[in-house]
Amino acid sequence: MSTAGCVIARRLAEDSNTSVLVLEAGRPKEEVPASAIPAGVSQILGTDADWNIQSEPCVELNNRQLHLGRGKFVGGSSGCNGTLCIRGTPQDYDDWAVEGWSGADMFAYMRKAEHFHNKDWFEATNNEHGHGGPLATAPHDLAPISSRVLDSFQSKGLPLRPDMFTTGDAAQGCGHAVRTIIKGVRTTSYDYIGSDHSYPNIKVMTGQHVDKIVLEARGSDLVAAGVEVRQADGQKSYLKAEKEVILASGAYGSPAVLLRSGIGPKSELEELGIPVQVDLPGVGKNLMDHLVSFTSKPIAEVIANSLICRSYSTSTKCHRLA
């Protein structure tokens, strides 16, 4: 279950007449204690708490394959990501031209989700932050060299925008990023549904790998009626939905489930011997992601390398699943 899965479950469960079943392929969050520790990501990546997805060879990176770390436990990648709260700009969402998903809509939801804790030194744009939401955020105390780096950026013409990643007013500049860390503890999407047990109408089942969505014909339409799941011991079962199926398995997992269900590009499904239910060419395409480059070289080279990596970040060739 991805980060979004916890958020959706919480919002649905706010209606006490609704029962929500959450399926997770991995373990309960309590069994992955490193997910509460911001620096504990090294104890997650490469273990059974990580999906350990490998990209196809990347031509732009001398045919190297990338490790695409994704959290495999309740709360998903919110338990092993970089904790940075970067909202983008309203135009990013306006460009989708989808009703209900405009920049104004999305920023309002992000404020609703947040419980911001400010610090004396941080110049926050308070009206852009939320208070009382389940996602605890705060500015991160930085090492002394950070102020020198910001001074260097400004000397080269980048404007200082202290809370730029929250307001969305500008896509260019330098500043501080708010993070999902409070008193040294990482906030994850699990806090939406499980930390205080305030939603008894949410049931979480772990060790349940969703193989495919089962479609039923109803009149002239195909409707998602339930899911086939596989347990860790290999046993399979069918879970029927009383109302609807919501797929929230992340940017990598959701397309994989759809493709196994026969929903995707007809030619590719036929090549794999998967019966075509819905010919939907866009499934599994056009993913855009960012790279992280770890290096111990001098700061000037670090900055140069990070800029070079960003030039490759929109290459779908680096991120297509094998």
N, C-alpha and C positions, 0 to 999 in steps of 0.2 A: 504494500500500500504506500503510495507516495505521500508527500507532504500535503498535497491538495486533498487527498482522501480524508485525512483527519479534519480538515477545515470543513469540507462538505458534510461529513457526518455530524459535526457539531451544529452546523446551521440547520440541518434537517431535524435533529433531535430537539431543537428548541421548541418544536411542536410536540407536546407530550403525548399526542395521539399517534405519533409516528414511531415505528420500530425500525432501527437501522442495524443491519448486520455488516460488519467490516471484516473483510478477508485479508489476511497478511501471510505471505509466503514464508517470511522469516520468523524471528523469535519475538517475545514480548520485550518492550524497551527495558524493563527492569533487568533483563538478562544481558544487556549490553551497557554496563555502567559507564564505559568510556564515552557514550553518547551525551553525557551530561558535562563532560570536560572539554572545553574548547580545544585544548592541545592534544586531546586523546584520540584524534582522528587517525594517528599512526597505529593505534591498537584496533582499528576497525577496517581500514583499507587492506585488502588482500586476505581477509579472514572470511569465515562463513557469514559474517554480518554485512558483507559487501557482495553485490551481485557480480563483481569481477568481470564486467563486460570489457571485451577487447575490440577496438576498432579494426576495420580493414587496414591494410598497409596504406600509408599516406604518401602519395607521390611527393607532395610539398615538403615532407619531413624525411627525405631519403628512404622512403618505404618503411619507416618505423611504424609499429602499431602502438596505439595509445591505450593506457589503462583508463577506463571510464568508470570511476568509482561511484557507486550508488548504494545508499543505505538499504539493507535487507533486514529490517526490523520495524516494529510499529513506530511510526513517525518518519520513516524513510530518510531521505537525504538531509532533512533538517537536523539530523543528529550527527552529520559528518561533513557539513558544508563549511563555507568560509565565514559564516555568521554576519556577512555584510548586508545592510539594508539599502539596496539601490533600486529605486522605483522607476527609473527611466524618466521620460518626458511625456506629457499628455499626448503629444503627436504620435508617439510610438503606438498608442492604442487607437487613436482616431483613424490612423491609416488602415486599420482592420475594417472600418466601415460596417461594424456589426452592432445592431441595436442592443443597448445595455452594457456594452463593453467599451464605451468611449473613455477618453482620458479622464474626464470629470467623474465618471462612474467608478473607474478603477482606483483613482486616488481617494475617493470617498470610502471605498471598501478597505483600502490599506490603512486609512486613519482609524476606521472602526475596529480593525484587528489589533491595533497597537496600544500598549500601555507604556508610555515614554517616561523615563527617569532621567532628568537632566543633571548636569554637573556644573559647578560654578564657572569653570573655565570655558565651557562650550557655549558658543553664540547660536542658539537654536531659533528657528522660525517656528515659534510655539503654535501658531494657528494651523500649521500644516501637520502637526503631530496629534496622535490620538491618545486618549487617557481612559483607562478602564477596560481595554480589550485584553484578550488572553495572551497576546504576544508581547513579552516584556523586552524593551529595548533601552539602550543607553549609549552615550558616546564612550569610546574606548580610550583609556589613558595611554598615551603614546610614549615611546622612548625619546630621549632628548634629541637624537639626530633627526627626528621627524620634522621639527620646526625648521631645521636647516634645509631639509629637502623641499619643504613648502616655500621657503625663501628663494631657493634656487629656481623653482618653477615660476614664481612670480617675476623673478629677474629676467626670465625669457618670454614674458608677456602673457602668461596664463593668469587670469584674474582669480583672486581668492574669493571663494564662495563657501563660507564656513559650513553651511547645512545644505549644500547643493544637491546631494543625493536624495534628499527628502522633498524639496520644493518642486523639482521638475522644471524650474524656470529656465535652466540652461543645461546644455549637454556638454559644454566645454568649460574647463576651469580646473581648480584644485581646491581641496578642502578635506574635511574630516568625514568619515563614514560612520553613521550610527550602527551598532551591532546588537545582535540578539544574545547579549551576555549580561547577567546581573549578578554582581558580587562573585564573579568567577565561575558562575554556573550558566551553561548554555540553555536557552529556551528553545524548545522544539515544538513541532505541531502536535505532539502527544499531549501537550498541556491544554490543547483545545478539548480533548475528550476524556483523558484518563487520570490526570494528576490529582483531581479532587473528587472524582467519582460522582460528579453532580448530574450526570446524565445516565440514569439507570436504563433508559430505553436504547442505549447503544451497547451492542454485544460485539466483542472482538474475538475472532478465531484466528489463532496463529498456526503456522505450519500448513497453510492451505494455499497451494500454488494453483492459480487460476489458469487452466489450460485453454479454454475457449468459452465464448458466449454462445449459448444455444438460442437459435432463432426459430420462431414459430410463425406459420402463415395465418394471418387473421384477415380474412377477406382478400383484398389485393395487396396487402402490406405484409412485410416481414417485421416481427416484433421480438425484441430481446426478452425471452421468457425466463432465463436463468443462466447459470454457469456450471460448467464441468470443472471440478477441482481435483487435484492430486495431492495426497498427503505425503509426508516425508517417507513413509514406508512403502510408497508406490500405489497404495489403494486409491481408487477413483470413486467419486460420488457426484451426484447432481443436486444442486441447490436451486430450487424454484423461487422466483421473486413474486411476492404478492402484488407489488405495484410496479417497480422499475428496477433496471440494472444501471448502475453508474460506474463507468470505467475510469479509474483514477490511478493508473499504474505508472505515471511519469512519462517523460518525453521518450524514453527508450522502451519501457514496458508496455505502454498502451498500444502503440502500433504493432508490437509483437503479438499481443493477445488478439487484436483485430485480424491480423494476417492468418493466425492459426484458426480463426473462426470463419475464414473464407471471405473476409471483407478486405478488399484491397485491389491492386492492379491485376486484372484478369490474366494477363500473359505470365506474370511472375507466379501467381498462385497455381496455374496449370502446370508450369514447369516443375513445381514442387509437389505436384500430385494432390493439392488441396482443393476440394470441391468449392467452386465459386458460388457464394451466396449473394454478394453485392460487389459489382465491379466499381471500385472506388480508387481511381488512379493516384490520388494524393497521399494515400496511407503510407507512412514510412519515408516520406520525401521531405526535402527542404528544411531539414533540421539546421538550426544555427546555434552554435555553442561557443564557449570561450576556452582558451587553453590557460594552464597555469605553468609557469616556467620557474623551476627552482635552480638557483645558482649561487655560488659563493664568490663570484668575480666582483671587481670594483663596481661601485654604484653606477657609474656612467655606462658601463657595459650592461648592467642589469636593466637600466631604463631602456637602452637601445634594444636589448633582446626582447623585452616585454612588448615594445612597439612592433618589432618584427613578428612576434607571435600573434599579435592582434590582427596583422594583415592576413593571417591564415584562418582566423577564427570563424569565418563564414563559409569555409569550404565544406560542403556536404560530403565530399569524398573522404574526409578524415573521420566522419562520424556515422557512416552507413554501417549498420550491423552486418556481420558476416552471416 
